[in-house]
Amino acid sequence: MVNKPKISDDEAESKRILERVAQESETIGTSSVKRVAERVKGHLSAQDTDENQWAELWGKRIGRTLGAIFVVVLIIHLLRTYIFDV
């Protein structure tokens, strides 16, 4: 029977800190555009909603998609009206 060496509290804390630094560096290392795109995709697809509530899920998807379309149309309208003076 082989006895495993006992890990001290300092060693355990050091390993935990190194794991956390590795996870944070992966987050920082990824493209910020990719992270924003993933957040927008998750928001528009209503990933924060319980999948068992189909009406709430589709209501959020439709509402958020229409809201995004409205924002794009509004920006185009404002640009054409005040910036490009067409």
N, C-alpha and C positions, 0 to 999 in steps of 0.2 A: 504494500500500500504506500503510495507516494503522497507525502504531505505537500500541499500547495503553500507557497509562502504567503503570509498574511499581508495584505496591502494596507499601508498606514493611511490615516486620514489625509495627510498631506499629499500622498501619491494619488489617492482617489480624487481629491479636489483638483489636482493638476491635470489629471486625465479629463475630468469634466470640463475644465476651462479650455483645454486644447480642442475638445470636440465642439464646444460652442464657438470658438474662434474659427474652426474649419467650416461650420455651418454658415456663419456670418460672412465669411470670405466668399463662399459660393453665391450668396445672395448679392453681394456687392459686385462680384465678378460677372454676373449675367448682365445682359444688355438692358438698360433702363427702358428702352422702347419695347422690348419683348415683355418685360414685367407689366408695363402699362397696358399693352395689348391683351395680355392674359387677364388682367383685372377688368378691362372693358368687356371682354368676351364673357367672363363669369358674371358680370353685372347684367348684361343684356340677356343672357340665357337664364337668369334668375336662379343661380346655383345656391343662393341663400334661402331658398324656399323648400319646405318639406315636399318631397315628390308625391306623397299620398294625397296632397291637396291640389288636385289637377286644375280646379278653377282659379285658385290663387296663383298657381304656377303660370298658366297661360295668360291670365290677366296681367301679371307683372311683365311677362315677355312682350306682350302686345303693347302695353303702356310705355315700357322703356324704349322699345324700338320706335314707336311713334314720336316719343320725346326726342330721341336722337335725330330722327328725320326732320323734325320741326327746328331743332337747333341749327342743323346744316342749312336748311332753307332760309332761316332768319339771317344767318351770317352772310349767305350769298346776297340776299336782298339788301342788307345794310352796306355791304361792299359796293354793290352796283349803284346804290343810291348816293352814298356819301363819299366814296373814294374814287370810283371810276367815272362818276357823273354821266352815265349813259342815258 
